[in-house]
Amino acid sequence: MVLKKKKEIQVDAFFLDHQQLEKLQRFSKAEEQNLASLLLHCAQLNNGIQQIQCIKKIMPLVEKMGQNSACDPMVKACLDILGQTYFSLGAKNPLKKVLASSLNGLPERFMTLAVQSFVCCLREELKTTDVYLYRKVLDNLASCMEDFSLGRASVKNLFEEVLQFLQKSLLDIQEENRKNHGNHVVQTQLMHDLLIAIKVSMMLVQKLQENIQGSLWKHHESFVWQSMCSLLKSSTNFLMDAALLQTVQTTSGLAVILFTKTMYEPAEELPSLVSDLLLGSIKHTDMPAWFVSNCGTLCVEECPDSVLLFLCHGALAMLEWKNGSMGENGEKLLLDIASVLLSLSSELKESSMATSLSRILAIWTNSAQAALVSGSPNLKIKLNGNSDIIGKLLEYIYTHWEHPLDAVRHQTKLIFKNLLQIHRTTITGSNEKSDPFFARLIKHLLSLEWHVKGKYASLGCLVECVGTENILQLDRTIPVQILDVMNDQSLAPYASDLLETMFTNHKVHFTLSFQESSWIDQWHDIWVSPLLVILCEGNHDQTTYIIDYYLPKLLKCSPDSLSYMIRILQASADANLGSRGTRGALGALMACLRTARAHGHLELSTMMSNGLVSTECIKQGLVHQHNQVCIDALGLLCETHRSTEIVSMEEMQLIQFFMMYNLNSQSPSVRQQIGSLLRKLFCRIQESSQVLYKLEQNKTKQELLENSTKRHPLGILQQYKDFMSSVCDRLFEVLFPGSSHPTRFSALTILGSVAETFSVPKGQAQVFQLDQEIDSTRVWTLIQCFASTFEEVKVLAFGLLMKLRDVAFNLQDSENLDLLFQAAIDLSTSTKPYDCVTASYLLNFLVHHKGLQHICLGKWLEHNSQMDENTSVSTLEKNTLAVIKLLLVNVEEEIFQAKKSLLQAAASFPMYGRVHCITGALQQLPFNNLTLVAEWKEMVARLILMSYKLSAVVSPVVQSSSPEGLIPMDSDSESAGRLQMILHEIQPQDTNDYFIQAKILKEHCKVESEKLADHRPMDNICTEMRGKERQTCDVTAQMVLVCCWRSMKEVSLLLGTLCKLLPSRATSEPSDGLITVEQVKNIGDYFKHHLLQSRHRGAFELAYAGFVQLTEMLSRCNSESLRKMPAQWLSGVLEEIKSCDPSSTLCATRRSAGIPFYIQALLASEPKKSKTDLLKMTMKELISLAAPLNEPPSVIPQVHALNILRALFRDTRLGENIMPYVADGIQVAILGFTSPVWAVRNSSTLLFSALITRIFGVKRGKDENSKKNRCGHSPVYRSREMSGQALVPFVMVNEVPHTVLSLLEGLPDSTSPCIRQNNIHGTLLQVFHLLQSYLESKQLFSLGFQQGLGDIIACVGTKLWLAKRPNPCLVTRAAYLDVLVMLSTHLGKFQKQGMPLFGFWEEMNRVISDSELMSGIPYSSAVPGLIQYLQSITKLVIEVLLVTAGPDIQSSSSPVAKKIAKPPLSIVHLLHCEFHEVRLLALEAILLWLKQINSKQIEEEGGGVLCLLIDLEGAFLTMALKEKNLQCFCKVLEILYTMDLRNVLPKTECSIKMNPNELLTWSLNIVDITNSTEVQSIALKFASKLVIHLLQNHQQISEEVLKTWVQLLVYFCGDEQQTEMLLAAAEVLKSITSFLLINEKLILGLSDTLAMWKCVVLLLQNEDLVVRDAAAEVIQVAQSEKKSSKGTEFALRVVNAPMALDLAFGILCELLQQWGEIRAGVPILLEWLLGDSDLKRDSETSALVILTTSCHLMLGSLHFCSLMEEDDYLFDKGEVNFWAEKLTLVRQLSKHLLQLISMTHLTLPDHGELNQLSRTALDQAQLVGHLLRVLPSTPEFSKTSEFTRLAIQNERISVCLKILNLLKSDDTCKNENPENY
């Protein structure tokens, strides 16, 4: 379902003047309607739509008039008025077309009169002399000639006058354009007028040629002839004028050919003339004089390329190519045009020209097809697929099919498609499917890699020619290959389009070839089955793109395939629910059903009634671990093909279920999709409710309500209302204290959608209104969201409050408003940067309150009674002015104080907050509709002055050469000297000693800290003073810098905002604007100064933001002096860069600081459709500076140029206009690498990087293949490595064998006289990476592949000396061994394919026998390359062991095989090697084999691997005790953990002299003593496996050991632990779930079992998604056991963390009943509810709080709360919550506890533990209540984190006390079976 806004048609009504109305009234008849009265009535209507209806009545009325009525003066008067009305209407007004359409039906008897009237009106139009009114006349002329017989007749009558006007208009507009050079706005308008004039001229000649005939050819001196010559000359001039818009030039090219064609004689020679023009071979002697005089500029040997291009276009568009009317000359011209266009393709690189060229080439292919139909045999030969022209066109296609411009790519596809049609035309009658040209094309395209985007469209075109079946016969895996490509979003649309073309064509082929539907199974196997496999098991991106792009097209082609898909997926959905990484069959089913319903292939009611999907199945989808499965399940409910489909009760209940568990998604994209889908649902409810209201009004139509006759419309509407009310309840409910950012974002987004969807005009029936659900508590909840540290939450809350502001203000009393206003003013001067943002949102909300001045502002500002009396002033304007005045007064005072001490300002009143609030307030104002203009002018002037003053105070810091450290904290002489230099440089405005004060403060802090350390009593110290001292002592360099650069930022944004106040139109009265031209100029100079002076990146980046606002305004301004400023500024800065002036203050370091930003802003403001003269001039200057021809006196200009170029190439706003300079940029960057100056090399490198990104796009992966060096023989090792990878993309897959062979053959023999090891190493790396890409490609097992591989193996064998001892270099030996390992790995797989490889394995055994691993290693580890060599030879040994142990060799009777079957080295030999790198590789291989065996991946060949692992358990146990290397030790433990303990434990006694219990103790001890989290994790998993094994086998474990194990598990689950340990704990908990956590018997006892359940709960609330998902698998195991043991049909298993948490508490409560431990278990769960950590902390601080109670009045509002908070850091946002919500846990646990108590009727009146818990809870309630009371007013904003923590604790306590009271109550019914407890 796509939401579309209905377009409202706007029709401007026409009005008649007083004279016309009088005339109509004179002829009107009151007793009957005549033409005059109808027109009068029409003119009196104010609605254009109604006037259209009225005009349509004119002709029926005229047709009824008598024959003599043509003489009636009334008719004449009416026709005059109709003519005047027609010509007065705008060209785009629908009334004009309706009037023309009506007059086309005018009876013949009235035509003469009508033409006279229209001619009279048109003649008046043609008298227009104002150039700027020409457009209206031209539009009227165009309208007259477009399907309007009356208009055409009028033009025909005035043909010469029209010609004269057009001739004059072209010349006048051209002259006016010249006069306005530089005024882009006016020039753009004039060029569009010129374009229309040329088009109208062409239209006149085309449509009224009969007027030209007769007078044209015979009388060259006639007026018409002279006019035509003038038009031709003007068109030629326009064509040659490169300063005009390209569209004007293009149209002029059409006009030149058209006018020449009209005038030239004989017509047969016209093609030759055009050919000569294009080829530059024209001779003046052969040309008519009139042509030479008018088009002489074209008659040259070398016309500009653009002119040739437009002439080609004109020839193709204006000449007749059908029917062979131009003969042989025409055919020659056609071929010449192709030749010219193809030659231009290498010259015209500018984006607009490249686009035009591709479009004109496409036009040429259309013309060629038309010419071929009746063309000569010679033409068919010249245009055959094998011809030169077609070959060159194919080259053009291959070069441009991945062009960065969409238009070029589209035209290239069209050209290719047309080429195929051209070739088909030339071979008419022969078999297309066997045509060699098509066969060659297919083969070529299939040989290309699938990442070549142009391949897809071209293959699609070929499919239409030769059919899918013919292509599949070449390779049946093509559909799978294309589906595999769809994990790349950039390729997915291309791939899906090709697949659609193929399967649609294939279906047609099958339908035509087979009579019955037996073919459908074969079609499904090819196109549907691979899709289902990928949907179930593919990665996230691939499945997403396939669902988005491929699945809808497949269902559209074959809707019946849906039942096949559902049948296949449903069969495995219960068994394959998916996981957090894969969708599984259930996810695939949800995706298919969602897509089918959204596209109208299926109804949800039908699905559920037919059993296609159950409610439980959808529920599982809605809470699935895989985000996209959840979204698809939600989409299934929300997306429908019809927006008015009734929402069923089942859907509403499922939506409510979804919203319980999915609002807290950490993924922004998921949150966005949830909001979007629910918005669609709300729109559906809204639109279907309107249908229901209409049905209710007209009850006779109730049968039309689909199948819902049982549901009464009013009943459905009530259900809608209840549902929406419950949705809003849930959304406001989750905005509780401590709710996470994702939850708040989701809730506010959805509430915003509700408010917007259900806000309809008054008077219309509305099913739901959000404002009726709002109360004061909910308003306050929304206001509290302003305190969020995430601005997006503030934005959403503000937007929602604005929608509800009337009810919001009504529900807030004046005291609350006053407190909010006070809080906003306080926050605006906070030292924490994010507080001022909160203040801004609060003020922007409050200024909409009508009583703000009376309630809040009265005590701050003098009351202005005159403003109150002025009722025309809006509340917003009045309040905003007052608030800005208040903020301005404050900030002016603070600036005055800052001049005295910037340090004090930074610590106490950073000024940027006030300025931020002022800017925010201004942005709400409607500047074009202000009443208090005088007051605002004064305010703007004060604001500008304040900005300059503030900037003067803070700018010295950000403009210093060291802005990051301007408070020296050392007193040594070196620092003092540096300080003096900085002081001299920045000249700070402080009147006191800014820097000495810092040192004094430091010393003072030192004394104070000593006092604190000595615990001396400080009773007599004033707390306020102490607070000030603490605050001042906290001032750091960072704080001062932040104060300064944020102030600069806010000043820049404020000035940028103020610039927008300048009127966009130049007026005679400068007072019309709130800001003057002079002020704008001053602001521009300010920005220039600071962008070119600032050193701090934050300062100049944000000055840039304001400057961009200014430059964009200047480019649209009509004031000439302002409009020219960007060009002047640009020239000035370029001159300063070039000048190398030593006194220049431009920053040459910090990547030229703000200079690139300054130039970016100036260039980006240039109109996009202009000629971009500034950009061209700037790029020319910069490129010349960046690559100086001679050595310059200074490199600073070069560095600046390189840095500026980098910024410009990175700027996306410059778009394609920057592309023509890329080649020069690359050249400049590479030349810069050779500079001896580091600064130049550095800037060149940065420029090169930016250019690579501009050319190839953003790097999306981590692969290194994008690095392209030609450095294979470099002496630098890393360069050789990169070159090996970089070669791969340049070699096509089918060319790899040949390339590898040539590289191998280039390696030296052992007897070569000169052996260069660097060359060998680089070559081997390239061989390795090429082989890797080849062996991993999809083109396996073909004949060519096997042949190529055989050749490579043979060649490798000839260079084996490089892998053996004769090669002294261990590095190259290792590199050659890596090649052998690569071959061995893949050849092991090919052994099954029957490839005879015994000889290869025999050679490998020889290499191993010759290695140092056999004879001993005579080197130390310090020998270069030794470790690398040992690792490579070890990998080879492992691969050979794996292959030779396989059944293919072991069971072979061949003598060679028997020899190979006994490898020279065993795995045990590797495990005993002294080098840990060798042992580690062996251990990793063994671990991999074990995992493969356990997962049944190598079951068939398991015998081979198993024989390698026989009797190794003892060796691993011994290694576990003796291994010293941490990595090896970790792998040994992991191997022991992976092995079957039934095989391991019997070996413990003989191998390590330990029994199983001692081994357990040892492993637990390892967890305790090691510092490695990796070792700790695997040791705990091994110990846990031992515990379960021993307990399951009824072996005794001491209680102390079990306790230790449980404690370690609990320790692993702590919030502070690393992810690896948390995941290990989750894995352990999953492994013990069945036996310990959900066992019917309590194996470990209640306390330990509940401790482990608490671990599950903690992990489910962890911030890390991976940890939560791993913990949710515990619940999956529990639910699966429950399903299998209780036979439940469907149980929620693969669930997300919120659902898992809910299920966990439910399972736990069931288990307490099952174990009979409710009495003992409930108190423990109540402790969880209360939260022991909070209790403990608060109880410890309670004594301190009581001690400070007597001091509260003296302490002020909140200083005592420092006991509850940590140190204040400048950017610390407090407790930022991304996931865990304590109150969610509290509410879910309390829900299940209450259900348990209710179900079991549990009471515990005299329970000791409960009594103690009750006392603790009451103490805490008293403490929290006290702490809440002493918080300052509006603590939600001033002390957010403390308030949140207390609010959470308050709810925990109250819920706990509620349950405790319930348990103690005597009147609760006792359970009938108390023994259960």
Salt bridges, closest charged atoms under 4 A:
GLU22 OE2 - HIS18 NE2 2.86
GLU32 OE2 - LYS29 NZ 3.88
ASP80 OD1 - LYS76 NZ 3.45
GLU124 OE2 - LYS127 NZ 3.10
GLU125 OE2 - LYS136 NZ 3.14
ASP139 OD1 - ARG135 NE 3.39
ASP172 OD2 - LYS168 NZ 2.73
GLU175 OE2 - ARG178 NH2 2.32
ASP193 OD1 - ARG135 NH1 3.16
ASP336 OD2 - LYS332 NZ 2.71
ASP406 OD1 - ARG409 NH2 1.93
GLU432 OE1 - ARG424 NH2 3.05
ASP435 OD2 - HIS423 NE2 2.82
GLU469 OE2 - ARG476 NH1 3.09
GLU469 OE1 - HIS506 NE2 2.70
ASP484 OD2 - LYS1338 NZ 3.73
ASP497 OD1 - LYS553 NZ 2.43
GLU500 OE1 - LYS553 NZ 3.98
ASP541 OD1 - HIS540 ND1 3.41
ASP574 OD2 - LYS1683 NZ 3.38
ASP574 OD1 - ARG1693 NH2 2.59
ASP632 OD2 - ARG583 NH1 2.60
ASP632 OD1 - ARG594 NH1 2.85
GLU639 OE1 - ARG594 NE 2.76
GLU639 OE2 - LYS680 NZ 2.87
GLU645 OE2 - ARG597 NH2 2.90
GLU651 OE2 - ARG597 NH1 3.05
GLU651 OE2 - ARG684 NH2 3.03
GLU696 OE2 - LYS699 NZ 3.18
GLU696 OE1 - HIS712 ND1 3.96
GLU706 OE2 - ARG642 NH2 2.54
ASP729 OD1 - ARG778 NH2 2.75
GLU733 OE2 - ARG730 NH1 2.95
GLU756 OE2 - ARG679 NH2 2.96
GLU792 OE2 - HIS741 NE2 2.65
ASP818 OD2 - LYS859 NZ 3.24
ASP868 OD2 - HIS863 NE2 2.65
GLU892 OE1 - ARG942 NH2 3.07
GLU894 OE2 - ARG914 NH2 2.76
GLU964 OE1 - ARG1150 NH2 3.12
GLU1008 OE2 - HIS1004 NE2 3.53
GLU1008 OE2 - LYS1011 NZ 3.84
ASP1014 OD2 - ARG1016 NH2 2.81
GLU1029 OE2 - HIS1004 NE2 3.39
GLU1050 OE2 - HIS916 ND1 3.14
GLU1050 OE2 - LYS1049 NZ 3.74
GLU1101 OE2 - ARG1097 NE 2.82
GLU1120 OE2 - LYS1124 NZ 2.85
GLU1135 OE2 - LYS1138 NZ 3.13
GLU1181 OE1 - LYS1138 NZ 3.23
ASP1211 OD2 - ARG1213 NH2 2.93
GLU1264 OE1 - LYS1267 NZ 2.42
GLU1264 OE1 - ARG1278 NH2 3.38
GLU1281 OE1 - ARG1278 NH1 3.25
ASP1309 OD1 - LYS1359 NZ 2.98
GLU1402 OE2 - ARG1406 NH2 3.44
GLU1402 OE2 - LYS1459 NZ 3.43
GLU1403 OE2 - ARG1406 NH1 3.05
GLU1412 OE1 - ARG1373 NH1 3.19
GLU1477 OE2 - HIS1476 NE2 3.30
GLU1501 OE2 - LYS1392 NZ 3.75
ASP1511 OD1 - LYS1547 NZ 3.98
GLU1513 OE1 - LYS1547 NZ 3.24
GLU1523 OE2 - ARG1479 NH2 2.76
GLU1534 OE2 - LYS1491 NZ 3.31
GLU1534 OE1 - LYS1531 NZ 3.80
ASP1540 OD2 - ARG1542 NH2 2.67
GLU1627 OE1 - LYS1581 NZ 3.14
ASP1648 OD1 - LYS1603 NZ 3.03
GLU1673 OE2 - ARG580 NH1 3.17
GLU1673 OE1 - LYS1630 NZ 2.91
ASP1702 OD2 - LYS1791 NZ 2.96
ASP1702 OD1 - HIS1792 NE2 2.44
GLU1710 OE2 - LYS1682 NZ 3.74
ASP1732 OD1 - LYS1654 NZ 3.18
ASP1734 OD1 - ARG1737 NH2 3.74
ASP1734 OD2 - ARG1852 NH1 3.61
ASP1738 OD1 - ARG1737 NE 3.89
GLU1765 OE2 - LYS1839 NZ 3.35
ASP1768 OD1 - LYS832 NZ 2.88
GLU1775 OE2 - ARG1845 NH1 2.97
GLU1851 OE2 - ARG1787 NE 2.84
